[in-house]
């Protein structure tokens, strides 16, 4: 950890944090993020505090931490997934997104153990464990939240880490990704989707089908055992509601669904975003 005074406030101390992750196909890797810890003179004294992991949507970008919720008395950790620091110049992420990391959801799709998302899933899981190791965590409430790819990772982490107590997943990606082979709209990133020329973007050979099925959000949704808040926009063409429902419908844990009939692939901070934040605060400070 290294102090990040540029991100800190009078009530929150922020840090740039990194930790060792599982080896990727190219060798050892790390995860990077921003840790935000309420100060001792904050609204809830010196703690201990509940904790929240924020996992990111798709793309390549920098992050500045979830300072707003840390100011509400929650330790927060916001991570990137690509094994690069989250405080680099914006043009670095732009070039990586257009170059070396373009189409990363398809990297080594024919290799289940070498697939890009295997390292990402294990890194997100490790991030939740790192957060739970913080000495100011109250050892009770440990939450995870995210949108799109972040919703996907929230479900994965909640399924794999038994210490997670609640999750908020908005329009989770990578759900029913092979749906396009069965007459349904599959989830982002559109694996096996027909292109305008009638050909499929990813040839559905068995290794790719097996890898995508293994990493499909639906597999992890079946294992979720904690309360969850889910959000779907019915005009979402990136993570179509038909794909999101395949994950939501197999969850047997307590759940609530917020539907926005006219919403596309986003949530409105003043409406849906505020409801999700309020739900997270309730389950962090006053869980049922």
C-alpha positions in Angstrom: 0.0 0.0 0.0 1.1 3.5 -0.7 -0.7 6.6 0.6 -2.8 8.5 -1.9 -3.2 12.0 -0.4 -4.6 13.3 -3.6 -7.6 11.0 -3.1 -8.0 11.4 0.6 -10.4 13.6 2.5 -10.7 14.9 6.1 -12.7 11.8 6.9 -11.2 9.2 4.6 -7.6 8.0 4.1 -6.9 6.6 0.6 -4.2 4.2 -0.6 -3.0 2.8 -3.9 -2.9 -1.0 -3.3 -1.6 -4.0 -5.2 -1.3 -7.7 -4.4 -0.1 -10.8 -6.0 -2.6 -12.7 -8.1 -2.6 -16.2 -9.7 -0.1 -16.7 -12.5 -1.6 -15.9 -15.9 -0.6 -17.5 -19.2 2.2 -14.9 -19.5 3.6 -15.4 -16.0 3.0 -13.9 -12.5 0.4 -11.1 -12.3 -0.9 -8.6 -9.8 -4.1 -6.7 -9.1 -4.2 -3.0 -8.5 -6.8 -0.8 -6.8 -7.7 2.0 -4.5 -8.4 1.3 -0.8 -10.4 3.9 1.1 -10.5 3.7 4.9 -12.6 5.9 7.3 -10.4 7.9 9.6 -10.7 7.6 13.3 -12.4 11.0 13.6 -15.1 10.0 11.1 -18.8 9.6 11.7 -18.4 6.1 13.2 -15.2 6.7 15.3 -12.3 4.4 14.9 -14.3 1.4 13.7 -14.3 -1.4 13.1 -16.2 -1.0 9.9 -18.1 -3.0 7.3 -16.3 -3.4 3.9 -17.3 -3.2 0.3 -15.5 -4.5 -2.8 -16.2 -2.5 -6.1 -15.5 -4.6 -9.2 -15.3 -2.8 -12.6 -17.3 -2.8 -15.7 -15.7 -3.8 -19.0 -13.0 -1.7 -20.6 -9.6 -0.3 -19.7 -9.5 2.7 -17.5 -8.1 4.2 -14.3 -9.9 4.4 -10.9 -10.0 6.8 -8.0 -11.7 4.7 -5.4 -15.1 4.8 -3.8 -14.5 7.7 -1.5 -18.2 8.6 -1.2 -19.2 5.3 0.5 -16.0 5.4 2.6 -17.2 8.7 4.0 -20.4 6.8 5.1 -18.3 4.6 7.4 -17.4 1.7 5.0 -14.0 0.4 4.0 -14.0 0.3 0.2 -11.7 -1.3 -2.3 -12.1 -0.5 -6.0 -10.0 -2.7 -8.3 -9.0 -2.9 -11.9 -8.7 -6.3 -13.6 -5.9 -6.0 -16.1 -2.8 -6.2 -13.9 -1.8 -2.6 -14.4 -1.8 0.4 -12.0 -5.0 2.3 -11.8 -3.4 5.8 -11.6 -1.7 6.0 -15.0 -2.4 8.8 -17.6 -5.7 8.4 -19.4 -4.0 8.0 -22.8 -2.2 4.8 -21.5 -5.6 3.1 -20.9 -6.9 4.4 -24.2 -4.1 3.0 -26.2 -4.2 -0.4 -24.3 -8.0 -0.6 -24.9 -7.4 0.0 -28.6 -4.4 -2.2 -28.9 -3.0 -4.9 -26.6 -6.2 -5.3 -24.5 -8.7 -4.9 -27.3 -11.1 -7.9 -27.3 -9.6 -9.2 -24.0 -12.8 -11.3 -23.2 -11.7 -13.5 -26.1 -8.1 -14.0 -25.2 -7.3 -17.8 -25.1 -11.0 -18.7 -25.3 -10.0 -22.2 -26.3 -8.0 -22.8 -23.1 -10.1 -23.2 -20.0 -7.1 -22.8 -17.6 -5.4 -20.1 -19.7 -8.5 -18.0 -20.5 -8.3 -14.3 -19.6 -11.2 -14.4 -17.2 -9.8 -17.2 -15.1 -7.1 -14.8 -13.8 -9.7 -12.1 -13.5 -12.1 -14.2 -11.4 -9.4 -15.4 -9.1 -8.0 -11.8 -8.8 -11.5 -10.5 -7.8 -11.8 -13.3 -5.3 -8.4 -12.5 -3.9 -9.4 -8.8 -3.7 -12.3 -9.7 -1.4 -9.9 -11.8 0.8 -7.4 -8.9 1.0 -10.3 -6.6 2.0 -11.3 -9.0 4.7 -7.7 -9.1 6.1 -7.9 -5.4 6.9 -7.5 -4.9 10.7 -10.4 -2.3 10.7 -12.9 -4.7 9.1 -15.7 -5.6 11.6 -15.5 -9.3 10.6 -19.2 -9.3 9.8 -20.4 -7.3 6.8 -18.5 -7.9 3.6 -20.2 -6.7 0.4 -19.4 -6.7 -3.3 -21.0 -4.6 -6.1 -20.6 -3.7 -9.7 -22.3 -3.1 -13.0 -22.2 -5.1 -16.3 -18.8 -6.9 -16.1 -18.8 -5.7 -12.5 -22.2 -7.4 -11.9 -20.7 -10.6 -13.4 -17.7 -10.4 -11.0 -20.0 -9.6 -8.1 -21.9 -12.8 -8.6 -18.6 -14.8 -9.0 -17.1 -13.4 -5.8 -20.3 -13.9 -3.8 -20.4 -17.5 -5.0 -16.8 -18.3 -4.2 -16.1 -16.4 -1.0 -18.3 -17.6 1.9 -17.5 -14.5 3.9 -19.5 -12.3 1.5 -22.7 -11.2 3.2 -24.5 -9.3 0.4 -24.1 -8.3 -3.3 -25.5 -5.7 -5.7 -25.2 -6.7 -9.3 -26.5 -4.5 -12.1 -27.2 -6.0 -15.5 -24.5 -8.7 -15.0 -22.5 -9.6 -18.1 -21.3 -13.0 -19.4 -24.7 -14.6 -18.7 -25.9 -17.3 -21.1 -23.1 -16.5 -23.5 -24.0 -19.5 -25.7 -27.6 -18.3 -26.0 -27.0 -17.2 -29.6 -26.6 -20.9 -30.6 -30.1 -21.6 -29.3 -32.1 -18.8 -30.7 -31.7 -16.5 -27.7 -29.8 -13.2 -27.2 -26.7 -14.1 -25.2 -24.9 -11.8 -22.8 -21.9 -9.6 -23.4 -19.4 -9.9 -24.9 -21.5 -11.4 -27.7 -19.6 -14.7 -28.1 -20.9 -16.8 -31.0 -23.2 -13.9 -32.2 -24.1 -13.9 -35.9 -22.5 -11.0 -37.7 -24.1 -9.0 -40.5 -22.5 -11.4 -43.1 -24.2 -14.4 -41.5 -20.9 -15.7 -39.9 -20.3 -16.1 -36.2 -17.7 -13.8 -34.6 -16.4 -16.8 -32.6 -16.5 -20.2 -34.2 -18.4 -22.4 -31.7 -15.8 -25.2 -31.6 -15.9 -27.4 -28.5 -12.9 -25.9 -26.6 -14.4 -22.4 -26.8 -17.9 -23.7 -25.8 -16.5 -25.5 -22.9 -14.4 -22.6 -21.7 -17.3 -20.1 -22.0 -19.7 -22.5 -20.2 -17.2 -23.0 -17.4 -16.9 -19.2 -16.9 -20.6 -18.3 -17.5 -22.1 -16.2 -14.8 -25.1 -18.6 -14.5 -22.8 -21.3 -13.1 -21.8 -19.0 -10.3 -25.3 -17.6 -9.7 -26.5 -21.1 -8.7 -24.1 -21.0 -5.8 -25.0 -17.6 -4.4 -26.3 -17.9 -0.8 -26.5 -14.3 0.3 -29.0 -11.5 -0.2 -28.7 -9.7 -3.5 -30.0 -6.6 -5.2 -30.2 -6.9 -9.0 -31.0 -4.3 -11.7 -32.1 -4.8 -15.3 -32.9 -2.3 -18.0 -35.3 -3.7 -20.6 -33.8 -1.7 -23.5 -30.3 -3.0 -22.7 -28.7 -4.3 -25.9 -25.3 -5.0 -24.4 -26.5 -7.3 -21.7 -30.0 -8.1 -22.9 -32.5 -8.8 -20.2 -33.1 -12.3 -21.5 -29.5 -13.1 -20.7 -29.6 -11.4 -17.3 -32.7 -13.4 -16.3 -30.9 -16.7 -16.9 -28.6 -15.8 -14.0 -31.3 -14.2 -11.8 -33.7 -17.0 -12.2 -31.3 -19.7 -10.8 -30.5 -17.7 -7.7 -32.3 -19.3 -4.7 -30.9 -16.8 -2.1 -33.0 -13.8 -1.0 -33.1 -11.4 -3.9 -34.8 -8.3 -5.2 -35.0 -7.1 -8.7 -35.2 -3.5 -9.9 -36.6 -3.2 -13.4 -36.3 0.0 -15.6 -38.5 -0.6 -18.6 -36.9 2.1 -20.8 -33.4 1.9 -19.5 -30.5 1.0 -21.7 -27.0 -0.2 -20.6 -26.6 2.1 -17.6 -28.2 3.2 -14.4 -29.3 6.7 -13.6 -27.3 7.9 -10.5 -30.3 10.0 -9.2 -32.8 7.1 -9.4 -31.6 3.5 -9.8 -28.0 4.4 -8.6 -29.4 6.0 -5.4 -31.6 3.0 -4.6 -28.6 0.6 -5.1 -26.5 2.8 -2.8 -29.2 2.9 -0.2 -29.5 -0.9 -0.3 -25.8 -1.3 0.1 -25.7 1.1 3.1 -28.6 -0.8 4.7 -26.9 -4.1 4.4 -23.6 -2.7 5.5 -24.8 -0.9 8.6 -28.2 -2.4 9.5 -28.4 -5.8 7.8 -31.7 -7.7 8.1 
